[in-house]
Amino acid sequence: MSYAQAAATYQKNAVMTASPEKLVVMLYDGAIKNLEKCRIGIEDPAQARSPEVGEHIGKAISIIGELRASLDHAAGGEIATELDRLYEFALDQLSQANLQRTPEGVHATLKVMRTLKEGWDGIVPN
């Protein structure tokens, strides 16, 4: 088994055995990782319009969309409503960043996602 196969198997097992709260943290980690890659690419004029930057924006949009879709408004009340607004803001920022290929929307989204992840890290055990 190659290193890549072993890593993929480990990651799949981590997802399959994780609590719902840990899955949320993993989604934040994935969004932040893709946003960081996007930030690096979009800040470089030679890479800003590359397919890779678009791919990373697309992955971040998908993850944030999944986080938004998983909100339980009945159980979450005002917190779910506020999270929905933050996710909507982030998705709008990334859409604009994707169209214009400017870093401002990526920076704003990174700030939101890092702040939310810090909150989750405070309540979800490693």
The first five atom37 places (N, CA, C, CB, O) and aatype in JSON, in Angstrom:
{
  "aatype": [12, 15, 18, 0, 5, 0, 0, 0, 16, 18, 5, 11, 2, 0, 19, 12, 16, 0, 15, 14, 6, 11, 10, 19, 19, 12, 10, 18, 3, 7, 0, 9, 11, 2, 10, 6, 11, 4, 1, 9, 7, 9, 6, 3, 14, 0, 5, 0, 1, 15, 14, 6, 19, 7, 6, 8, 9, 7, 11, 0, 9, 15, 9, 9, 7, 6, 10, 1, 0, 15, 10, 3, 8, 0, 0, 7, 7, 6, 9, 0, 16, 6, 10, 3, 1, 10, 18, 6, 13, 0, 10, 3, 5, 10, 15, 5, 0, 2, 10, 5, 1, 16, 14, 6, 7, 19, 8, 0, 16, 10, 11, 19, 12, 1, 16, 10, 11, 6, 7, 17, 3, 7, 9, 19, 14, 2],
  "atom_mask": [
    [1, 1, 1, 1, 1],
    [1, 1, 1, 1, 1],
    [1, 1, 1, 1, 1],
    [1, 1, 1, 1, 1],
    [1, 1, 1, 1, 1],
    [1, 1, 1, 1, 1],
    [1, 1, 1, 1, 1],
    [1, 1, 1, 1, 1],
    [1, 1, 1, 1, 1],
    [1, 1, 1, 1, 1],
    [1, 1, 1, 1, 1],
    [1, 1, 1, 1, 1],
    [1, 1, 1, 1, 1],
    [1, 1, 1, 1, 1],
    [1, 1, 1, 1, 1],
    [1, 1, 1, 1, 1],
    [1, 1, 1, 1, 1],
    [1, 1, 1, 1, 1],
    [1, 1, 1, 1, 1],
    [1, 1, 1, 1, 1],
    [1, 1, 1, 1, 1],
    [1, 1, 1, 1, 1],
    [1, 1, 1, 1, 1],
    [1, 1, 1, 1, 1],
    [1, 1, 1, 1, 1],
    [1, 1, 1, 1, 1],
    [1, 1, 1, 1, 1],
    [1, 1, 1, 1, 1],
    [1, 1, 1, 1, 1],
    [1, 1, 1, 0, 1],
    [1, 1, 1, 1, 1],
    [1, 1, 1, 1, 1],
    [1, 1, 1, 1, 1],
    [1, 1, 1, 1, 1],
    [1, 1, 1, 1, 1],
    [1, 1, 1, 1, 1],
    [1, 1, 1, 1, 1],
    [1, 1, 1, 1, 1],
    [1, 1, 1, 1, 1],
    [1, 1, 1, 1, 1],
    [1, 1, 1, 0, 1],
    [1, 1, 1, 1, 1],
    [1, 1, 1, 1, 1],
    [1, 1, 1, 1, 1],
    [1, 1, 1, 1, 1],
    [1, 1, 1, 1, 1],
    [1, 1, 1, 1, 1],
    [1, 1, 1, 1, 1],
    [1, 1, 1, 1, 1],
    [1, 1, 1, 1, 1],
    [1, 1, 1, 1, 1],
    [1, 1, 1, 1, 1],
    [1, 1, 1, 1, 1],
    [1, 1, 1, 0, 1],
    [1, 1, 1, 1, 1],
    [1, 1, 1, 1, 1],
    [1, 1, 1, 1, 1],
    [1, 1, 1, 0, 1],
    [1, 1, 1, 1, 1],
    [1, 1, 1, 1, 1],
    [1, 1, 1, 1, 1],
    [1, 1, 1, 1, 1],
    [1, 1, 1, 1, 1],
    [1, 1, 1, 1, 1],
    [1, 1, 1, 0, 1],
    [1, 1, 1, 1, 1],
    [1, 1, 1, 1, 1],
    [1, 1, 1, 1, 1],
    [1, 1, 1, 1, 1],
    [1, 1, 1, 1, 1],
    [1, 1, 1, 1, 1],
    [1, 1, 1, 1, 1],
    [1, 1, 1, 1, 1],
    [1, 1, 1, 1, 1],
    [1, 1, 1, 1, 1],
    [1, 1, 1, 0, 1],
    [1, 1, 1, 0, 1],
    [1, 1, 1, 1, 1],
    [1, 1, 1, 1, 1],
    [1, 1, 1, 1, 1],
    [1, 1, 1, 1, 1],
    [1, 1, 1, 1, 1],
    [1, 1, 1, 1, 1],
    [1, 1, 1, 1, 1],
    [1, 1, 1, 1, 1],
    [1, 1, 1, 1, 1],
    [1, 1, 1, 1, 1],
    [1, 1, 1, 1, 1],
    [1, 1, 1, 1, 1],
    [1, 1, 1, 1, 1],
    [1, 1, 1, 1, 1],
    [1, 1, 1, 1, 1],
    [1, 1, 1, 1, 1],
    [1, 1, 1, 1, 1],
    [1, 1, 1, 1, 1],
    [1, 1, 1, 1, 1],
    [1, 1, 1, 1, 1],
    [1, 1, 1, 1, 1],
    [1, 1, 1, 1, 1],
    [1, 1, 1, 1, 1],
    [1, 1, 1, 1, 1],
    [1, 1, 1, 1, 1],
    [1, 1, 1, 1, 1],
    [1, 1, 1, 1, 1],
    [1, 1, 1, 0, 1],
    [1, 1, 1, 1, 1],
    [1, 1, 1, 1, 1],
    [1, 1, 1, 1, 1],
    [1, 1, 1, 1, 1],
    [1, 1, 1, 1, 1],
    [1, 1, 1, 1, 1],
    [1, 1, 1, 1, 1],
    [1, 1, 1, 1, 1],
    [1, 1, 1, 1, 1],
    [1, 1, 1, 1, 1],
    [1, 1, 1, 1, 1],
    [1, 1, 1, 1, 1],
    [1, 1, 1, 1, 1],
    [1, 1, 1, 0, 1],
    [1, 1, 1, 1, 1],
    [1, 1, 1, 1, 1],
    [1, 1, 1, 0, 1],
    [1, 1, 1, 1, 1],
    [1, 1, 1, 1, 1],
    [1, 1, 1, 1, 1],
    [1, 1, 1, 1, 1]
  ],
  "atom_positions": [
    [[0.85, -1.18, 0.0], [0.0, 0.0, 0.0], [0.89, 1.24, 0.0], [-0.96, 0.0, 1.23], [1.83, 1.34, 0.79]],
    [[0.59, 2.18, -0.89], [1.39, 3.4, -0.97], [1.05, 4.34, 0.17], [1.17, 4.09, -2.31], [0.05, 4.16, 0.87]],
    [[1.89, 5.33, 0.34], [1.65, 6.33, 1.39], [0.33, 7.04, 1.14], [2.81, 7.36, 1.45], [-0.45, 7.26, 2.07]],
    [[0.06, 7.41, -0.11], [-1.19, 8.11, -0.45], [-2.41, 7.24, -0.12], [-1.2, 8.51, -1.94], [-3.41, 7.75, 0.39]],
    [[-2.32, 5.95, -0.42], [-3.44, 5.05, -0.13], [-3.64, 4.92, 1.38], [-3.18, 3.66, -0.75], [-4.77, 4.91, 1.87]],
    [[-2.53, 4.81, 2.11], [-2.61, 4.69, 3.57], [-3.21, 5.96, 4.17], [-1.21, 4.43, 4.17], [-4.04, 5.88, 5.08]],
    [[-2.8, 7.12, 3.67], [-3.34, 8.38, 4.17], [-4.83, 8.49, 3.87], [-2.59, 9.58, 3.54], [-5.61, 8.94, 4.71]],
    [[-5.24, 8.07, 2.68], [-6.66, 8.11, 2.31], [-7.48, 7.17, 3.19], [-6.85, 7.74, 0.82], [-8.58, 7.51, 3.61]],
    [[-6.94, 6.01, 3.47], [-7.63, 5.05, 4.33], [-7.75, 5.6, 5.74], [-6.89, 3.7, 4.35], [-8.8, 5.49, 6.37]],
    [[-6.69, 6.2, 6.24], [-6.72, 6.8, 7.58], [-7.76, 7.9, 7.64], [-5.33, 7.36, 7.96], [-8.55, 7.97, 8.59]],
    [[-7.78, 8.77, 6.63], [-8.74, 9.87, 6.62], [-10.17, 9.35, 6.55], [-8.46, 10.81, 5.44], [-11.06, 9.87, 7.23]],
    [[-10.4, 8.34, 5.73], [-11.75, 7.77, 5.62], [-12.19, 7.19, 6.97], [-11.79, 6.67, 4.52], [-13.33, 7.39, 7.38]],
    [[-11.29, 6.48, 7.65], [-11.62, 5.91, 8.96], [-11.88, 7.0, 9.99], [-10.49, 4.99, 9.44], [-12.77, 6.87, 10.83]],
    [[-11.11, 8.09, 9.92], [-11.31, 9.2, 10.85], [-12.69, 9.81, 10.66], [-10.21, 10.27, 10.66], [-13.36, 10.15, 11.64]],
    [[-13.12, 9.95, 9.42], [-14.44, 10.52, 9.13], [-15.54, 9.56, 9.58], [-14.59, 10.83, 7.64], [-16.53, 9.99, 10.16]],
    [[-15.37, 8.28, 9.3], [-16.41, 7.29, 9.6], [-16.62, 7.09, 11.1], [-16.06, 5.97, 8.96], [-17.71, 6.7, 11.52]],
    [[-15.6, 7.36, 11.9], [-15.7, 7.13, 13.34], [-15.86, 8.42, 14.15], [-14.49, 6.37, 13.82], [-15.95, 8.37, 15.38]],
    [[-15.89, 9.56, 13.48], [-15.96, 10.84, 14.18], [-17.37, 11.15, 14.66], [-15.46, 11.96, 13.28], [-18.36, 10.75, 14.05]],
    [[-17.43, 11.87, 15.77], [-18.72, 12.36, 16.27], [-19.2, 13.47, 15.33], [-18.6, 12.88, 17.76], [-18.41, 14.02, 14.58]],
    [[-20.5, 13.79, 15.38], [-20.99, 14.89, 14.54], [-20.24, 16.2, 14.8], [-22.49, 15.09, 14.78], [-19.98, 16.96, 13.87]],
    [[-19.91, 16.46, 16.07], [-19.18, 17.68, 16.39], [-17.77, 17.67, 15.79], [-19.1, 17.85, 17.9], [-17.3, 18.68, 15.28]],
    [[-17.13, 16.53, 15.85], [-15.79, 16.41, 15.27], [-15.85, 16.56, 13.75], [-15.15, 15.06, 15.65], [-14.93, 17.12, 13.15]],
    [[-16.92, 16.07, 13.13], [-17.08, 16.24, 11.68], [-17.18, 17.71, 11.32], [-18.34, 15.49, 11.2], [-16.63, 18.14, 10.3]],
    [[-17.86, 18.5, 12.14], [-17.96, 19.93, 11.89], [-16.56, 20.55, 11.93], [-18.89, 20.62, 12.92], [-16.21, 21.36, 11.07]],
    [[-15.76, 20.18, 12.93], [-14.4, 20.69, 13.03], [-13.58, 20.28, 11.81], [-13.72, 20.18, 14.33], [-12.8, 21.07, 11.28]],
    [[-13.76, 19.06, 11.36], [-13.04, 18.58, 10.18], [-13.46, 19.37, 8.94], [-13.29, 17.08, 9.96], [-12.63, 19.65, 8.07]],
    [[-14.73, 19.72, 8.84], [-15.2, 20.54, 7.72], [-14.57, 21.93, 7.78], [-16.74, 20.65, 7.72], [-14.14, 22.46, 6.75]],
    [[-14.51, 22.52, 8.96], [-13.84, 23.81, 9.09], [-12.37, 23.7, 8.67], [-13.94, 24.33, 10.54], [-11.87, 24.55, 7.94]],
    [[-11.7, 22.65, 9.12], [-10.3, 22.45, 8.74], [-10.15, 22.37, 7.22], [-9.74, 21.17, 9.38], [-9.24, 22.97, 6.65]],
    [[-11.04, 21.63, 6.57], [-10.99, 21.5, 5.11], [-11.25, 22.82, 4.41], [0.0, 0.0, 0.0], [-10.58, 23.14, 3.43]],
    [[-12.21, 23.57, 4.9], [-12.5, 24.88, 4.29], [-11.3, 25.81, 4.44], [-13.76, 25.51, 4.94], [-10.9, 26.47, 3.49]],
    [[-10.74, 25.85, 5.64], [-9.6, 26.74, 5.89], [-8.4, 26.32, 5.05], [-9.22, 26.72, 7.39], [-7.71, 27.18, 4.5]],
    [[-8.15, 25.04, 4.94], [-7.02, 24.56, 4.11], [-7.19, 25.01, 2.66], [-6.92, 23.0, 4.18], [-6.24, 25.5, 2.05]],
    [[-8.39, 24.86, 2.12], [-8.62, 25.26, 0.73], [-8.59, 26.78, 0.58], [-9.96, 24.72, 0.24], [-8.11, 27.29, -0.43]],
    [[-9.1, 27.51, 1.57], [-9.04, 28.96, 1.51], [-7.6, 29.46, 1.56], [-9.85, 29.57, 2.67], [-7.26, 30.42, 0.87]],
    [[-6.76, 28.82, 2.37], [-5.35, 29.21, 2.43], [-4.66, 28.98, 1.08], [-4.61, 28.41, 3.54], [-3.92, 29.84, 0.6]],
    [[-4.91, 27.84, 0.46], [-4.33, 27.57, -0.86], [-4.83, 28.58, -1.88], [-4.67, 26.13, -1.33], [-4.08, 29.05, -2.72]],
    [[-6.11, 28.9, -1.79], [-6.7, 29.89, -2.67], [-6.07, 31.26, -2.43], [-8.22, 29.96, -2.46], [-5.73, 31.96, -3.39]],
    [[-5.92, 31.63, -1.18], [-5.32, 32.93, -0.83], [-3.93, 33.08, -1.43], [-5.25, 33.1, 0.68], [-3.6, 34.11, -2.02]],
    [[-3.13, 32.05, -1.28], [-1.77, 32.09, -1.83], [-1.81, 32.26, -3.34], [-1.0, 30.8, -1.45], [-1.06, 33.07, -3.89]],
    [[-2.67, 31.51, -4.0], [-2.75, 31.6, -5.45], [-3.33, 32.9, -5.95], [0.0, 0.0, 0.0], [-2.83, 33.47, -6.92]],
    [[-4.37, 33.38, -5.3], [-5.07, 34.58, -5.78], [-4.24, 35.85, -5.55], [-6.43, 34.71, -5.09], [-4.44, 36.85, -6.23]],
    [[-3.33, 35.8, -4.58], [-2.46, 36.96, -4.32], [-1.3, 37.04, -5.31], [-1.91, 36.89, -2.9], [-0.61, 38.06, -5.37]],
    [[-1.07, 35.99, -6.07], [-0.01, 35.96, -7.07], [-0.65, 36.24, -8.44], [0.75, 34.58, -7.06], [-1.39, 35.4, -8.95]],
    [[-0.37, 37.4, -9.03], [-1.02, 37.74, -10.31], [-0.83, 36.67, -11.4], [-0.47, 39.06, -10.81], [-1.68, 36.52, -12.28]],
    [[0.26, 35.95, -11.34], [0.5, 34.9, -12.35], [-0.4, 33.69, -12.14], [1.97, 34.46, -12.31], [-0.65, 32.94, -13.08]],
    [[-0.91, 33.49, -10.93], [-1.74, 32.33, -10.62], [-3.21, 32.68, -10.38], [-1.21, 31.64, -9.42], [-4.06, 31.79, -10.33]],
    [[-3.52, 33.97, -10.23], [-4.85, 34.39, -9.78], [-5.97, 33.8, -10.63], [-4.96, 35.9, -9.81], [-7.03, 33.46, -10.09]],
    [[-5.78, 33.66, -11.91], [-6.84, 33.14, -12.78], [-6.64, 31.67, -13.15], [-6.91, 33.97, -14.05], [-7.24, 31.17, -14.09]],
    [[-5.79, 30.99, -12.39], [-5.49, 29.59, -12.69], [-6.66, 28.68, -12.3], [-4.22, 29.15, -11.95], [-7.46, 29.02, -11.43]],
    [[-6.75, 27.53, -12.96], [-7.79, 26.57, -12.58], [-7.66, 26.1, -11.14], [-7.75, 25.38, -13.51], [-8.66, 25.78, -10.5]],
    [[-6.44, 26.04, -10.62], [-6.22, 25.58, -9.24], [-6.88, 26.52, -8.24], [-4.73, 25.46, -8.95], [-7.48, 26.07, -7.26]],
    [[-6.76, 27.81, -8.47], [-7.4, 28.78, -7.57], [-8.91, 28.57, -7.6], [-7.04, 30.24, -7.96], [-9.56, 28.55, -6.56]],
    [[-9.45, 28.41, -8.8], [-10.89, 28.16, -8.93], [-11.31, 26.87, -8.25], [0.0, 0.0, 0.0], [-12.38, 26.8, -7.65]],
    [[-10.47, 25.86, -8.34], [-10.76, 24.57, -7.7], [-10.81, 24.72, -6.18], [-9.71, 23.52, -8.09], [-11.7, 24.18, -5.53]],
    [[-9.86, 25.46, -5.61], [-9.83, 25.65, -4.16], [-11.02, 26.5, -3.69], [-8.51, 26.32, -3.74], [-11.6, 26.22, -2.64]],
    [[-11.38, 27.51, -4.47], [-12.57, 28.3, -4.12], [-13.8, 27.39, -4.17], [-12.75, 29.52, -5.09], [-14.64, 27.43, -3.28]],
    [[-13.89, 26.59, -5.21], [-15.03, 25.68, -5.36], [-15.15, 24.71, -4.21], [0.0, 0.0, 0.0], [-16.25, 24.45, -3.73]],
    [[-14.03, 24.15, -3.77], [-14.05, 23.22, -2.64], [-14.5, 23.93, -1.36], [-12.66, 22.58, -2.44], [-15.29, 23.39, -0.59]],
    [[-13.98, 25.14, -1.14], [-14.38, 25.89, 0.06], [-15.87, 26.22, 0.01], [-13.55, 27.19, 0.18], [-16.56, 26.12, 1.02]],
    [[-16.35, 26.61, -1.15], [-17.78, 26.91, -1.31], [-18.61, 25.66, -1.01], [-18.08, 27.42, -2.74], [-19.63, 25.75, -0.33]],
    [[-18.17, 24.52, -1.5], [-18.9, 23.27, -1.25], [-18.95, 22.94, 0.24], [-18.26, 22.11, -2.01], [-19.99, 22.54, 0.76]],
    [[-17.83, 23.09, 0.91], [-17.77, 22.78, 2.34], [-18.65, 23.73, 3.14], [-16.31, 22.84, 2.85], [-19.41, 23.3, 4.02]],
    [[-18.55, 25.02, 2.84], [-19.37, 25.99, 3.57], [-20.85, 25.76, 3.27], [-18.96, 27.45, 3.2], [-21.7, 25.91, 4.15]],
    [[-21.15, 25.41, 2.04], [-22.54, 25.07, 1.69], [-23.04, 23.87, 2.48], [0.0, 0.0, 0.0], [-24.2, 23.84, 2.89]],
    [[-22.18, 22.89, 2.68], [-22.55, 21.71, 3.47], [-22.77, 22.09, 4.94], [-21.46, 20.63, 3.36], [-23.71, 21.62, 5.56]],
    [[-21.91, 22.92, 5.47], [-22.08, 23.39, 6.85], [-23.42, 24.12, 6.98], [-20.91, 24.32, 7.26], [-24.15, 23.93, 7.95]],
    [[-23.72, 24.96, 6.01], [-24.97, 25.72, 6.03], [-26.18, 24.8, 5.93], [-24.99, 26.76, 4.89], [-27.17, 24.97, 6.64]],
    [[-26.1, 23.81, 5.03], [-27.22, 22.89, 4.83], [-27.46, 22.01, 6.06], [-26.95, 22.01, 3.62], [-28.58, 21.53, 6.27]],
    [[-26.43, 21.8, 6.88], [-26.56, 20.92, 8.04], [-27.1, 21.64, 9.27], [-25.23, 20.3, 8.36], [-27.33, 21.01, 10.31]],
    [[-27.32, 22.94, 9.18], [-27.85, 23.67, 10.33], [-29.24, 23.18, 10.69], [-27.87, 25.18, 10.05], [-30.08, 22.97, 9.81]],
    [[-29.48, 23.0, 11.98], [-30.79, 22.6, 12.48], [-31.43, 23.83, 13.1], [-30.68, 21.42, 13.51], [-31.2, 24.15, 14.27]],
    [[-32.24, 24.52, 12.3], [-32.84, 25.77, 12.77], [-33.82, 25.56, 13.92], [-33.54, 26.47, 11.63], [-33.97, 26.43, 14.77]],
    [[-34.49, 24.41, 13.94], [-35.45, 24.14, 15.02], [-34.72, 23.99, 16.35], [-36.26, 22.86, 14.72], [-35.14, 24.57, 17.36]],
    [[-33.65, 23.23, 16.37], [-32.91, 23.0, 17.62], [-31.93, 24.13, 17.92], [-32.16, 21.66, 17.55], [-31.66, 24.44, 19.08]],
    [[-31.39, 24.75, 16.86], [-30.34, 25.74, 17.05], [-30.82, 27.15, 17.32], [0.0, 0.0, 0.0], [-30.06, 27.98, 17.82]],
    [[-32.06, 27.43, 16.99], [-32.63, 28.75, 17.26], [-31.81, 29.89, 16.71], [0.0, 0.0, 0.0], [-31.42, 29.89, 15.54]],
    [[-31.55, 30.88, 17.56], [-30.84, 32.1, 17.14], [-29.41, 31.81, 16.7], [-30.82, 33.11, 18.28], [-28.9, 32.45, 15.78]],
    [[-28.77, 30.84, 17.34], [-27.39, 30.5, 16.95], [-27.37, 29.98, 15.51], [-26.79, 29.44, 17.92], [-26.51, 30.37, 14.73]],
    [[-28.31, 29.12, 15.17], [-28.38, 28.6, 13.8], [-28.66, 29.72, 12.81], [-29.47, 27.52, 13.7], [-28.11, 29.73, 11.71]],
    [[-29.51, 30.66, 13.19], [-29.82, 31.8, 12.32], [-28.58, 32.65, 12.08], [-30.94, 32.65, 12.93], [-28.31, 33.07, 10.96]],
    [[-27.82, 32.9, 13.14], [-26.6, 33.7, 13.01], [-25.54, 32.97, 12.19], [-26.04, 34.06, 14.39], [-24.86, 33.57, 11.36]],
    [[-25.39, 31.67, 12.42], [-24.45, 30.88, 11.62], [-24.86, 30.9, 10.15], [-24.37, 29.43, 12.13], [-24.02, 31.01, 9.26]],
    [[-26.16, 30.78, 9.89], [-26.66, 30.83, 8.51], [-26.26, 32.15, 7.85], [-28.2, 30.66, 8.49], [-25.84, 32.16, 6.69]],
    [[-26.39, 33.24, 8.57], [-26.01, 34.55, 8.03], [-24.5, 34.62, 7.75], [-26.41, 35.67, 9.0], [-24.08, 35.16, 6.73]],
    [[-23.7, 34.07, 8.65], [-22.25, 34.07, 8.44], [-21.88, 33.22, 7.24], [-21.54, 33.56, 9.69], [-21.03, 33.61, 6.44]],
    [[-22.5, 32.05, 7.1], [-22.22, 31.2, 5.95], [-22.66, 31.87, 4.66], [-22.92, 29.84, 6.1], [-21.96, 31.8, 3.65]],
    [[-23.82, 32.54, 4.69], [-24.29, 33.25, 3.5], [-23.29, 34.35, 3.12], [-25.69, 33.86, 3.75], [-22.96, 34.52, 1.94]],
    [[-22.81, 35.1, 4.11], [-21.8, 36.13, 3.88], [-20.55, 35.51, 3.25], [-21.45, 36.85, 5.2], [-20.04, 36.02, 2.26]],
    [[-20.07, 34.42, 3.84], [-18.86, 33.76, 3.33], [-19.05, 33.29, 1.89], [-18.49, 32.56, 4.23], [-18.17, 33.47, 1.05]],
    [[-20.19, 32.69, 1.6], [-20.46, 32.21, 0.24], [-20.51, 33.37, -0.75], [-21.78, 31.42, 0.2], [-20.02, 33.25, -1.87]],
    [[-21.11, 34.47, -0.34], [-21.16, 35.65, -1.2], [-19.76, 36.19, -1.46], [-22.05, 36.74, -0.57], [-19.41, 36.54, -2.58]],
    [[-18.97, 36.27, -0.4], [-17.59, 36.76, -0.53], [-16.77, 35.89, -1.47], [-16.91, 36.82, 0.84], [-16.0, 36.4, -2.29]],
    [[-16.94, 34.58, -1.35], [-16.18, 33.67, -2.22], [-16.66, 33.73, -3.66], [-16.28, 32.24, -1.71], [-15.86, 33.62, -4.59]],
    [[-17.95, 33.91, -3.86], [-18.47, 34.05, -5.22], [-17.86, 35.29, -5.88], [-20.02, 34.15, -5.22], [-17.45, 35.24, -7.04]],
    [[-17.82, 36.38, -5.14], [-17.22, 37.61, -5.67], [-15.71, 37.42, -5.93], [-17.44, 38.78, -4.69], [-15.19, 37.86, -6.95]],
    [[-15.04, 36.76, -5.01], [-13.6, 36.51, -5.19], [-13.36, 35.65, -6.42], [-13.0, 35.82, -3.94], [-12.4, 35.86, -7.15]],
    [[-14.23, 34.69, -6.65], [-14.09, 33.81, -7.81], [-14.31, 34.59, -9.1], [-15.07, 32.64, -7.71], [-13.57, 34.4, -10.07]],
    [[-15.31, 35.44, -9.13], [-15.6, 36.21, -10.34], [-14.52, 37.25, -10.63], [-16.94, 36.9, -10.2], [-14.09, 37.4, -11.77]],
    [[-14.09, 37.96, -9.6], [-13.15, 39.05, -9.78], [-11.69, 38.64, -9.62], [-13.46, 40.14, -8.8], [-10.78, 39.36, -10.03]],
    [[-11.49, 37.49, -9.02], [-10.16, 36.97, -8.7], [-9.34, 38.0, -7.92], [-9.42, 36.58, -9.98], [-8.19, 38.3, -8.25]],
    [[-9.98, 38.53, -6.88], [-9.33, 39.44, -5.95], [-9.35, 38.79, -4.56], [-10.03, 40.83, -5.93], [-10.26, 38.03, -4.25]],
    [[-8.35, 39.09, -3.72], [-8.21, 38.38, -2.45], [-9.12, 38.83, -1.31], [-6.83, 38.5, -2.0], [-9.22, 38.12, -0.32]],
    [[-9.77, 39.98, -1.42], [-10.53, 40.51, -0.28], [-11.58, 39.54, 0.24], [-11.18, 41.81, -0.68], [-11.69, 39.34, 1.45]],
    [[-12.34, 38.94, -0.64], [-13.38, 38.0, -0.22], [-12.81, 36.75, 0.44], [0.0, 0.0, 0.0], [-13.41, 36.2, 1.36]],
    [[-11.66, 36.32, -0.03], [-11.0, 35.15, 0.56], [-10.53, 35.5, 1.98], [-9.79, 34.68, -0.31], [-10.69, 34.71, 2.91]],
    [[-9.95, 36.7, 2.13], [-9.5, 37.12, 3.46], [-10.67, 37.22, 4.44], [-8.77, 38.48, 3.37], [-10.57, 36.77, 5.58]],
    [[-11.77, 37.82, 3.98], [-12.95, 37.97, 4.85], [-13.49, 36.6, 5.26], [-14.05, 38.79, 4.15], [-13.87, 36.39, 6.41]],
    [[-13.54, 35.67, 4.31], [-14.05, 34.34, 4.6], [-13.12, 33.58, 5.54], [-14.24, 33.55, 3.3], [-13.58, 32.89, 6.44]],
    [[-11.82, 33.71, 5.33], [-10.86, 33.07, 6.24], [-11.05, 33.57, 7.67], [-9.41, 33.34, 5.77], [-11.0, 32.78, 8.61]],
    [[-11.27, 34.86, 7.82], [-11.46, 35.42, 9.16], [-12.69, 34.8, 9.83], [-11.61, 36.96, 9.09], [-12.63, 34.4, 10.99]],
    [[-13.79, 34.72, 9.09], [-15.02, 34.13, 9.63], [-14.81, 32.67, 9.99], [-16.18, 34.26, 8.62], [-15.16, 32.24, 11.08]],
    [[-14.23, 31.9, 9.08], [-14.07, 30.46, 9.3], [-13.11, 30.17, 10.44], [-13.59, 29.79, 8.02], [-13.34, 29.24, 11.22]],
    [[-12.04, 30.93, 10.54], [-11.1, 30.71, 11.65], [-11.75, 31.03, 13.0], [-9.84, 31.58, 11.46], [-11.55, 30.32, 13.98]],
    [[-12.52, 32.1, 13.04], [-13.21, 32.48, 14.27], [-14.2, 31.4, 14.68], [-13.93, 33.83, 14.1], [-14.25, 31.02, 15.85]],
    [[-14.98, 30.91, 13.73], [-15.95, 29.85, 14.05], [-15.23, 28.57, 14.48], [-16.85, 29.57, 12.83], [-15.67, 27.9, 15.41]],
    [[-14.14, 28.24, 13.81], [-13.4, 27.02, 14.18], [-12.83, 27.14, 15.59], [-12.26, 26.76, 13.16], [-12.83, 26.16, 16.34]],
    [[-12.35, 28.31, 15.96], [-11.84, 28.51, 17.32], [-12.93, 28.2, 18.35], [-11.33, 29.95, 17.51], [-12.66, 27.59, 19.38]],
    [[-14.14, 28.63, 18.06], [-15.26, 28.33, 18.96], [-15.5, 26.85, 19.08], [0.0, 0.0, 0.0], [-15.68, 26.33, 20.19]],
    [[-15.51, 26.15, 17.95], [-15.71, 24.7, 17.97], [-14.56, 23.99, 18.66], [-15.86, 24.17, 16.56], [-14.77, 23.02, 19.4]],
    [[-13.33, 24.46, 18.42], [-12.17, 23.84, 19.08], [-12.29, 23.94, 20.6], [-10.87, 24.5, 18.62], [-11.8, 23.07, 21.33]],
    [[-12.95, 24.99, 21.08], [-13.12, 25.18, 22.51], [-14.12, 24.22, 23.14], [0.0, 0.0, 0.0], [-14.1, 24.01, 24.35]],
    [[-15.01, 23.63, 22.31], [-16.03, 22.74, 22.87], [-15.89, 21.29, 22.44], [-17.38, 23.23, 22.5], [-16.51, 20.41, 23.04]],
    [[-15.1, 21.02, 21.42], [-14.95, 19.65, 20.93], [-13.58, 19.12, 21.34], [-15.12, 19.58, 19.37], [-12.56, 19.69, 20.96]],
    [[-13.54, 18.04, 22.1], [-12.25, 17.48, 22.5], [-11.49, 16.9, 21.3], [-12.45, 16.4, 23.55], [-12.09, 16.41, 20.35]],
    [[-10.17, 16.98, 21.38], [-9.35, 16.44, 20.28], [-9.53, 14.95, 20.29], [-7.83, 16.82, 20.43], [-8.94, 14.25, 19.46]]
  ]
}
